[in-house]
Amino acid sequence: MPSAIGTPTYAAQNSNILNDGSADSPRGYAISANADYTFTATGPSRVRVSAPLAARTVTLPTTGIKTGYVAEVVVSGATKENYVVVKSSGAEEVGGTNVGRISSNGTLTVVALQDVPTTAAHWEISNVQESGEFVPARETNNAAVVATVNITAVVMNFSRVGKTVTVSGSCNCNASSAGNADFYVTLPIATNIVSRVYGVCANKSSAGVASGGPVVTINDNAHIFVAIANLSVNTVTFSFTYRIA
């Protein structure tokens, strides 16, 4: 029977997803605390990985899988270093490098594009979203007018939908003289694209504005420019978006 408008449908043979006959009823959850996990055709179609203490891998199934099979990976307490990556049974990251992983709290859902999927190309990411707080490594450039810049207390909030990441944050910036300052902060999620960051920043304390915006460097950082008008503590706020692939 046709489904109601707006109701997702899956292949009828996808018994690994359907539990009570409804399209949005998963078979169940598997819990994988700080460990790798491998889906099977007869096991749960969802897995929750919590608080990984190292990078963890979730491997998608192949034997017995039909076109339209849906698997969902839910992650909590991950970090940029201790992320969870979703791979095909052939050990390829789905979606490409940096795309098929979660680095904070979020969900990644994939759909099988053919029977017995074995490679990353046999899977499609239908949904991925995550959000969290990130304290980045930072580094001053000192190539601008200001001779010495001290960057402290950097806190970044970020959210990801698909391949787009939005970041906002602030930091304290002390300088030895007035002028243009610049510094780098590491990104919460690594990117495969160079110079594709768009955003603005402002100096709250001196009412200055950015002399430029953040850009991605080859070191996977955001390069932030800001105008310094006085030598007191300057609160620099910034917001930018970038794509990870």
N, C-alpha and C positions, 0 to 999 in steps of 0.2 A: 504494500500500500504506500502511496506517496506520503511523505512527511509533511507536517504543517510548515507554512512559510516561516523561515528563520530557524527551523530546527535542524541541527546538523545530522547528517546520515553517514553511516559507515557501511562497508561491504558486509553483506549478510553472513559471509563465512567467517567474519572476524569475531569468533566466539571468545577470543581472549579479552576483548573489550567489553562485550555485552554480558551482563550478569542477570538482569531481571527482564530483559527484552527492550529496555529503553536505550536510546543512543548515547545518553550522557551518564550511564551507570557503569563505572569501572568495575573490574573484577575484584579489586582490593588494593591495599597498600602493602608494600614491603618496606621494612625499616632497616636502613643500613647506616649505623652510627659509625662514622670515621672508618669506612671501609669501602673497597670497590664492590661493584654489583653487576651481575649479568642477568638480563631478562631472558625468560624462556617462554615458549609458546603456551605452556600450560600454567605458568605462574601469574602473579599479579601484573597488571598493566601500568601500575604506578609504583614509583619508589621514592622514598624520602631519605635523603642523605643529610645528616646533621653534624655540625661542628667538626668538619674534617681537620685533622692535624697535619695533613700533607695533601698534595694534589691527588685527587681520587678519580677513578674512571668508571663510568657506567657504560656497559657494552650492550648494544641492541641485539635482539634475537635474529635468527635466520631460519632455522629448520622449522617447518610447520607454519610459517608466517605467510599471510595472504595480503594482497593489495588492499590498502585502506586501514591496515592495523595501526592503531594509535598508541603511543607510549608517552608517559609523562614523568618527568624528573623534577622533584621538588627539593630545593636546597635551602638550608638555614645555617647561618653561622660560618659561611665560607669567607675567604679573603682573596686578595689578588694573588697571593702566593699559594694558598691552600684552596684552590678552586676545584670544581667538579666538572669534568669534561665528558661529553657524550660521544661515543664512537660506534662505528659500524662493527660488525663481526670481523671485518677485515682490518680493524685497528685504524680507521681513518676518522678524523674529527668531522662530524656532520656540519655542513655549512661552510667548512673551511677553517683555517687556523684562527683562533680567538673567537670564532662565531659560536661554536657548539659547546660553550662552557658558561658556567655561572660562578661569579666571583663574590657574591654576597648572599642576600636572601631573595630567592626568585623561583621561577618555574620555566621549564623548557619542554615543549611538546613537539613530537615528531610524528610523521605519517609515512608509512611504507608506500612507495610508488610502484612496487611490483611484488610478485610472489617471491619468496625465498630471497630477501634482500641481503646482499653481502658487502656492498661498498657504500661510501657516503653518498654517492650519486643516486642510490636507490632509496634515499630518505629525504624528506622535505621538512624543514622546520616550519610548523604552522603557527607557533606562538612562542615568544620568549620575552620575559620581562623580569627585571630585578631592580632592587634599590638598596641603598645603604649609606653608611658614613665611612669616610676614608681619610686617614691621616697620611699624607704623601711624604715621600722624601723630597727635599727641596735643595736648590743650589742657586747661588747668586751668580750672575754673569759678569758684572762689573765692567762691561764694555761700554756702558753709557756714560753720561756726564757725571753722575754721582760716583764718588771714589769708593765708598764703602757702604754696603747695604747688609743689614742683618735681618733675616726673615725668621720669624718665630710664630708659633701657635697657628699653624696652618690646619684648618679643618675643612673638608670638602663633603658635601652631600651630592649623591649622584643617583640617577635613575636611567634604566635602559629599556627601550622598547624596540624589538627587532635588532637592527644593526646601528641604531642611533643612541648615543649616550648624551645626557644632559648633566652638566656639572655646575654647582654653585659653591662658593666658599668665601673665606676671609682669612686674613693673616695680619700680623703686626710687622711693620716695616720701619726700621730705624736707619737713617742715613747720616753720613758725615758732612754732607753739604746738600744744598738744594739742587734740583735738576731732574733729569729723567733717569729713572731706575728700571732695571729689568731683572727678572728671576725666572727660574724653572720650577715646575711642580710635576711630579710623576702622575700619570693618568691612572684612574681607578681600574680601567679595563684596557688591556693592550690593544693597539690598533695596527692594521696593516697598511694604512694610508698616511703618507707624509704631507704636511701642509694642508690639511683639510679641517681645521678647527675654526669655528666662528664664534665670536663673543666680544664682551666688553668688560672693562674693570674701571674702578674709580677709587680715589683716595679720599676717604670720608673725613679725615682729620684736617687736611689742608684745603679741602674743597677743590682739589685738582682733578683733572680727568686723565684718562689713559692717553698716552702719546701713540698707542697702538693697541692691538688686540692680541689675545693668545693665538699662538700658532703651534703646530706640532713639529717637533724637531726630529732628527733621525734617531735620537736617543729615547723616543717614545715619551716625551714630556710635553707639557704645555708651556710655552714661552710667553710670559706676561710682562707688559710694559706699563709703567705708571709714572705720573708726574709727582715729584716731591717738592713742596713749597716751604716746608719748615722742618726742623730737626727733632721735633717731638715725636712721640709714638704715632705713626700713621697707620690707620686701619684701612687696609686695602681689601675691597670686596670685588669679586669677579664672578662671571657666569659665562659659560660657553657650551657649545655642543660639538660633537664630532662623530664620525662614523668609524666603526671598527673594521669594516671591510667594504 
